[in-house]
Amino acid sequence: MRRFDLRPLRDEPNEAVLNRLGAIMDSSVATDEVVIFMLEVVDFDIVEQSAAFIQKRGDLLLNSLRFNRVDWTLVVKKVGACQA
């Protein structure tokens, strides 16, 4: 299971974080692979938006939890088109 650190994007607009998450899922994650994304939560909206974004893509959010005071982890499985 690989981990992708999106915490350096904490000062970027939420849309930029979601675009980066989508780009990683498209280019670096194989179908049925499970990966972890780390976010620094300045405002909780990014967590809700990320969960909705993952669901809209047709991928599976397996877990979403606070890692420490400011960091959040999302565990995501890339779903193939026939499984969605």
Protein Blocks (a to p, Z undefined) as FASTA:
>chain_A
ZZddfklmmmpcfklmmmmmmmmmmmmccehiacddddddfbfklmmmmmmmmmmnopac
fbdcdfblmbccdddddddfklZZ
